[in-house]
Amino acid sequence: MMRPLVFALLYFFSYSLLAQEEKPLNPALVAAKWHAAWIACPDAPQRDEGVYRFRREITLPAKPEHFWVHVSADNRFLLHVNGQYAGEGPARGDLFHWRFETLDLAPLLHSGKNVIAATVWNFGTRAPVAQMSNRTGFLLQGDTAAEEIANTDGSWLVRQDTGRGLAATNHVKGYYAAGPPERVDGRLTIWSWDAEQVPDADQWHHAIVIGRAATREAQDADNNWELVQDPLPPMEHRLVDAGKPVRVDGLDAVPEFPAQPLKVPAHTHVVLLLDNGVLETAYPELTMSGGRDAEVRLTYAEALYDEHGQKGNRNEIAGRHIEGMDDTFMSDGGEHRSYQPLWWRTWRYLQIEVTTKDEPLRLDNLRGWFNAYPFEEKASIEADIPDLKKLWETGWRTARLCAHETYMDAPYWEQLQYVGDTRIQALISYAMTGDSRLARQAITNIEASLVPEGLTQSRYPSRLPQFIPTFSLLWVDMLHDYWMYVDDEALVREVLPHTRGVMDWYASHLRPDGLMGRVRWWEFADWTSGYPDGVPPQEADGGSAFLTLQFIEALHDAAEMERHFGSQERAAAYQAMIEKSTDALNRLCWDARYGVYADTPAKNSYSQQANVLAVWQNVAPRALQKKVLERVLASREGQGVQIEGSTVPPMSAMSYYFRFYLARALEAADLADRYLEELAPWRQMLQLGLSTWAEQPEPTRSDCHAWSASPNYDLLTVVAGIHPASPGFKTVRMEPHLGRLTHLDAAMPHEGGEIHVEYELNGRQWSAHVALPAGMTGDLVWKGTRYPLHGGAQVLQLP
C-alpha cells in the first residue's frame, strides 16, 4: 500500500498533469462504431448495490506523448493508472445522454508493462436521487487504434470487493437525497486492486461482455446507454484540512490530531470532534495503522444541535451534539491504510468515534480532497460597505460548494439541480467567473427532462420525477438569461422551440378573465408562512396573482427570444397574453384600500412576493411602482403597518430566495439606492456564525443553499450597475445605485476581457473611471442621463 504522503503528492501531480489539456472528442469517433464493450462482473447482481475492481495490463514500447481514452460506468468509476489517480466520473445524466469522460493517460504511463485499474460501484436503490441508472457496467474506449489496446472486453479482469458497501442505517433526520452512508471493512476489502502485482490473482475472473459501446450518433447500441461526451472540465481536486480538534471524550486532554498521530489504546472508546471553521465539500481520507477489528465512525454535519434540536450560533460547541451522515471503517490491522468513502461529503463539524478491540489503533492522519466545479473567481468589488468582505466571501463559498458536475440546491442534503436554484446560480457564475459551461449543462439537462405535456421536471437529472410547473417557467427565463450573458446563439436557437410546450401548457390553463387557473402538481413559489408548502393562495378555480405574474415574466422573455429567433406570430400571441393578464391583475387583484395587489380577487390575503413581481414586470403602473414597493418594504408578516397615513395589510414575507427578485424590482422602481439596506438578513446569518448562506431563516434545514447567494450577483449588477445591454453581452449598460457610498471599485469578467469601473465622490462631484474590452460599446446611466461608453479606458465627470 502506497504511503499517504507519497500518494498525496502523486495524486496532486497526476491531477495537475491531466488538467493541463482538454481534448475534444475525435469527430470521426462520434459516428463510428466503437470497438470497446460494456463489461461487468460475472455472477454479480445487475442492479443491486455492489463495488467492483477492474484491471488490465498493457505493454507499451515507449512512453506515449498522448494516450486518450473515453471512460464511463454505471453508476460511477474511479480510474487509476500504475497506482495513481487518473480520473473519475461519469458526470450525471440520463440514459439518453449517458456521459463519458475523455482522459489523457500518457502522463501516468511508461514503457513496458502498465496497469489500468478501475473501481466501479452501483448503490442500487439507495443511490442518490440525482443518480439515474441502467445496470452495473464499465466501459473504456481508446480514441484511436493506438489506444484501443486498452479497450474494455472479456480480457479485462474483475473482482467484487465485498469489503465495501453501504451502512445499514442512515442517521440523517429530515429529507435527504444525497449519497448514502458507506461501510469499509479493511479486513475484506481489496487493498492491492491497482498494484502491479496482486497477491490473490486466483480470485480475479475475466469480465463478461454485456453490450456494445455506442454513441447516440452511431445508433447501434444493444443496450440503454446512449453515450455523449461530458463537456465539462474535471472537477477541482486539492488537499484541504479536515478540521481542528475542539472536544474529546475518552482521553485526558484534547489531542493535536490530525497535526500529530493519535494513539488509541486497546479496549478504548474515544470520541473526537473537529471544527473546520467553514463548510467544505471534500472526500475525507483517514489513514490509520494497527488496531485490527477497531471500528471508526466519521460523522459529518453542517452545524451542531442543542438539546432542543436547534442549531443556533454555529460557532457554539458547549452543550451541543452532532448528528447526521456517517461512514464506518473497520481496521484490518495493516500499516498506513487509507480509508475513503466513494462519494464526497459535506461538513463543517466532523466527529471521529473510535472503538478498539484487542489491539491499539493509531490514527495517522485525516485530510480532505476538496471537490467542486473548477470555477475561478474573476469578479471583484471594493467599497465602504459594512461587512463587504465577509458577505462576498460567504456568498462565493456558497456558490462554489453548490456547484459540482451539476448545480445543486444543497451539497449536504440533496445535491439536486432544481431550476429555481439553478437560475440564480447560473447568473452568479456569469457575473463572477465568466464561465458558462455549467449553466449550458443545466439548460440542456433540464431540456432533456421534458415530458409529453410540454413541461420540464423541476430537477434533473433525477431518478424520481418531480414537477413544479413554475420551475418550467423559470427554465424559459434561464434560457433568456443565458442568451443575454453568453455569445452562444446556436444553443438558444436549438432550445427555444422546446420552450413552446411550456408556454402552451400554461396558456391552456389561463382563465377567460386572463388570470391563471388551477394547475397541477406542486405550484411552488417561495418558503413563507402565507404560502402553505410554498404554494401561493388560490381560489377554487385559481386566480393566483403570483402564478399569473410568473407566467407574465416568462412571456416577456419568451416573446423577446421569439422575435429574434423564431415566430413573430408567437411573439405577438405572447404579447397579447401579457396585456390581457396585466389588465386582469389590475382589475381584479389591485386593492385600492391598501395600495397593493392581493393574492387573489377575493382580496383576503397579501404577499410581498406578488407585489414584487407586479412592480418588476411593469404590471403596476409606472406612477405607482415606488409606492407599491415602499409598502412592501414597510410591511410586516402577521401584522399591518401604517405608512404615509394609510394601512399596509399583513403580508407573507419573502425568504432569502425571493429577495433575488426584490432586487430586480428595486431597479425597476428606481429604488435600488435602498438595496444595501436590504442586506440585513445576510448580516444576521453572519452573526449566527454561518460560513455559507442558509436555505431559509431559522430554523433552517440546510446551511448551504446557493439560491441565497444572490447578493454577490446584486452587488455587481444592482450596486455597481454592470448589465448586458444586448444579447451575448456585446454591449454594456452601467447604471449604479450607490446609496450612501462614497467609493466603489468593481470588475466583472467578459469574453473580451474585463469590465472595470470605479466610482469616486470628491466633495459633491462624482467621477467614474471605466475600462471596457476593446471594441465594446455601451452607456453609463446616471440620474436618468445616458453617457456613451467605448472600448478602453475613459473617465466621466458626473453631477
MOQUI-V887399 format. One record per helix or strand. SS is the DSSP state (~ for helix, > for strand). FROM is the first residue (numbers start at 0). TO is the last residue. If there is no record, write none. Layout:
[[SS | FROM | TO] [SS | FROM | TO]]
//
This chain:
[[~ | 3 | 17] [~ | 26 | 30] [> | 36 | 39] [> | 49 | 59] [> | 67 | 73] [> | 75 | 80] [> | 83 | 88] [~ | 94 | 96] [> | 97 | 103] [~ | 105 | 107] [> | 111 | 121] [~ | 123 | 125] [> | 136 | 141] [~ | 147 | 149] [> | 156 | 159] [> | 163 | 165] [> | 181 | 184] [~ | 200 | 202] [> | 204 | 205] [> | 207 | 211] [> | 214 | 214] [> | 226 | 228] [> | 235 | 240] [> | 243 | 248] [> | 261 | 263] [> | 268 | 289] [> | 294 | 300] [> | 304 | 304] [> | 320 | 320] [> | 325 | 329] [> | 336 | 339] [> | 344 | 354] [> | 360 | 371] [> | 379 | 382] [~ | 387 | 400] [> | 402 | 402] [> | 406 | 406] [> | 417 | 417] [~ | 418 | 432] [~ | 436 | 446] [> | 458 | 458] [~ | 468 | 484] [~ | 488 | 506] [> | 509 | 509] [> | 515 | 515] [> | 523 | 523] [> | 527 | 527] [> | 530 | 530] [~ | 531 | 533] [> | 534 | 534] [> | 538 | 538] [> | 541 | 541] [> | 543 | 543] [~ | 544 | 564] [~ | 567 | 588] [> | 589 | 590] [> | 595 | 597] [> | 605 | 606] [~ | 607 | 615] [~ | 621 | 633] [> | 635 | 635] [> | 638 | 638] [> | 640 | 642] [> | 645 | 647] [> | 651 | 651] [~ | 658 | 667] [~ | 671 | 686] [~ | 705 | 707] [~ | 709 | 718] [> | 721 | 723] [~ | 726 | 728] [> | 730 | 733] [> | 742 | 749] [> | 752 | 761] [> | 764 | 771] [> | 776 | 781] [> | 784 | 788] [> | 791 | 797]]
//
